[in-house]
Amino acid sequence: MLTYEDLQEALTQIIDALPPYIFKDLNFGVTLLPDTTYDANGLLILGQYHVQPRGLGRYVTIHYGSMITAYGHLCASAFQEKVKNTLHHELTHHLESLAGDRSLEIKDAQDIRKMLNNRKT
């Protein structure tokens, strides 16, 4: 299992490998938070894309505790791959937001509805 500090270093390397234009207008960058976070339905939140009202800023958070809860059983390289996928997912939200597109947001909502429906059966 990766420590918080190890994951911070891995996240920095993932970010450094991406082209700078992806971070355009991501005013507050990417932050690794130590918490385990759940949504209102009790589903783990691995990462989030945030847009502050009135254009005050945009940023991404990755939740270390949530990642450990979901993927802590994986080897370090597989765990890092999950973190990379989560970051790329949140950055896709960012790029779509800049373009006025909500496709991934809509797909996420559909996926959540499916998961919740499967829970009931």
LINNOR-V550439 format. One record per pair of residues at least 6 apart in sequence whose ideal C-beta (glycine too) atoms are under 8 Angstrom apart, sorted by the first residue. I is the first residue (numbers start at 1). GAP is how many residues later the second one is. Records with the same first field share a line. If there is no record, write none. Layout:
BEGIN
I = GAP + GAP
END
This chain:
BEGIN
1 = 67 + 71 + 75 + 78
2 = 8 + 74 + 77 + 78
4 = 28 + 30 + 60
6 = 70
7 = 25 + 57 + 60 + 73 + 76
8 = 24
10 = 70 + 73
11 = 19 + 21 + 51 + 72 + 76
14 = 66 + 69 + 70 + 73
15 = 8 + 15 + 72
18 = 73
22 = 69 + 72 + 73
23 = 6
24 = 74
25 = 33 + 73
26 = 32 + 33 + 34 + 65 + 68
27 = 30 + 31 + 32
28 = 29 + 30 + 31
29 = 30 + 31
30 = 29 + 30 + 31 + 32 + 57
31 = 28 + 29 + 30 + 31
32 = 29 + 30 + 32
33 = 28 + 29 + 30 + 31
34 = 30 + 31
35 = 28 + 29 + 30 + 31
36 = 8 + 27 + 29 + 30 + 32 + 33
37 = 7 + 8 + 11 + 26 + 28 + 29
38 = 6 + 7 + 28
39 = 6 + 73
41 = 71 + 75
43 = 69 + 72
44 = 22 + 25 + 26
45 = 18 + 21
46 = 16 + 17 + 20 + 21 + 24 + 36 + 40
47 = 13 + 14 + 15 + 16 + 39 + 40 + 42 + 43
48 = 12 + 13 + 15 + 42
49 = 9 + 10 + 11 + 41 + 42 + 44 + 45 + 48
50 = 7 + 8 + 9 + 10 + 11
51 = 6 + 7 + 46
52 = 6
58 = 36 + 39
60 = 27 + 30 + 31 + 34
62 = 21 + 24 + 25 + 28
67 = 12 + 15 + 16 + 19
70 = 12
71 = 7 + 8 + 11
72 = 7
74 = 8
89 = 15
92 = 12
93 = 11 + 12
96 = 6 + 7 + 8 + 9
END
